[in-house]
Amino acid sequence: MNANKVQAAVEAILFAAGDPVQLSKLSEALEIEPELCERILTNLSDNLDERGSGLCLVKLGDRYQLCTRTEYSEEIRKLLEMRRNVPLSQAAFEVLAVIAYNQPVTKSFVEQVRGVDCSGVIASLSQKGLIEERGRLDLPGKPLIYGTTPAFLRCFCIESLDELPALPGQEAEKTETEE
């Protein structure tokens, strides 16, 4: 297969998948080396940008996904007759921050940090696809543990959790260790 056909195949796979696809799975499906696949993805991203496409290629860690550009969100909502998403509440942002910085965590850990019941907020964040159940702890009652999802990364336009800003206490520790 020539380079143009491989790039077209990558575009078709990412479009059909809908969800982020791991680089290793993509290169395996195309029967090419991961390094070549990554170059093709970079080329695809550049091509979409150059031609002013309504789509863009988003990199989420080692996964890739075709997404619509944010500047067309209003038109897409109108067509799909979607309501504008209700913004996250302050409580939801707090719970999301506790989970993102400490994951995997239990509901009781989040409640201990915040000092209030978080059942409704956790259910809402799960329903929105920003957090997910990651299993159970081997403790009495087998409590669920939660972590963030690739949708969380997409919503906050980051590739990985490493891009989260340092917490205030962590900045001071980092400065002390560098000296």
Steps between C-alpha positions, in 0.01 A plus 500: 500500500638843411527781757181677385296181530644428846414853612148460359469167683611667828242773449227243429591290805502800735170626358334159532637435849355819646698445821874554546712224341835389638797551271601135543153375394498733200844391380404136556180537296694664216791258533756780521760602757379732780759764403368512143144509630587797722651686202185431298285631789710818516462541124123445525476762775701748291282432193179557696639829634630619160174446317296658781306181561212493747679204655820487700716219631527495877780318681409365843812338643568206267150515349367698204152616411335698223289780648305793369657840549357699790420799277224292336336381823202736470415383148534136607271557799240667278504211255479235768254710701716453805465709809803688617669294771437629847831627638658310787417626847767610746444172689550300178828682427618431855416128480658478155818664629522263799458199271737628227784578742462192724360224280403229543289607799192387689188708554580507872845651427339776293244561774775512763690763298188710431322438829159440338307220329605468134269222376296722268802682358686173435192356327470815287869496401470128413193569288686777315783253433766706683569233763459125503510206736845342503424196712467432871735517796572180688357640823183423695202606292713489181467876431507619139800697383475780242729662246474744212424401140633595156193728475637692800826555308309613190276739696798668663714489180789309654686192378570349841454562871865613511381827345283587801637803684694430818307535824612791722675270750673312219648821354675579829632142529625510139686829564662359815620182326646700210717711734 
